[in-house]
Amino acid sequence: MAVFGVLAAALGVVGLVTPDALLTVMGFEPVREGGRADGDHTLVFLTASSMAALNMGVYYVLAALADWKPFFRWTVPFRLLTCAVFTLAVVTGRAPAGFLGVGLWEGLGAVVTGAALRYENRPAHRPLTSESPAGRPE
């Protein structure tokens, strides 16, 4: 969670400071200076999504520092949904093939998070308590 948070925050900062670099990373060809048509709001949307990524990254880092397991569980289905939507955007031609990496990153992150939560929830990995279920010390 912390690694994803740091990466999301860092990419958010990149998008705010150097939007063309972020466009390139996502597989979009940046438009040269002065080449945008009137009414092209690409940079507005990029600024908004970069700010959201920065905020989300900070939330993930704070949740990791607090070891907030419910937050971790909530991210799994929504990251899988993000993977599906981004992948579908590439498949349907709404986004370039390079954007598939963003969707796969989300999907992989969801699977790894879900697997880690499942692993930690196994009986062999639960912390021992000072009393058995019958109330007797173990």
Buried (B, 14 or more C-beta within 10 A) or exposed (E): BEEBBBBBBEBBBBBBEEBBEBBEBBBBEBBEEEEEEEEEEBBEEBBEBBBEBBEBBBBBBBBBEEEBEEBBEEBBEEBBEBBEEBBEBBEEEEBEEBBBBBBBBBBEBBBBBBEEBEEEEEEEEEEEEEEEEEEEEE
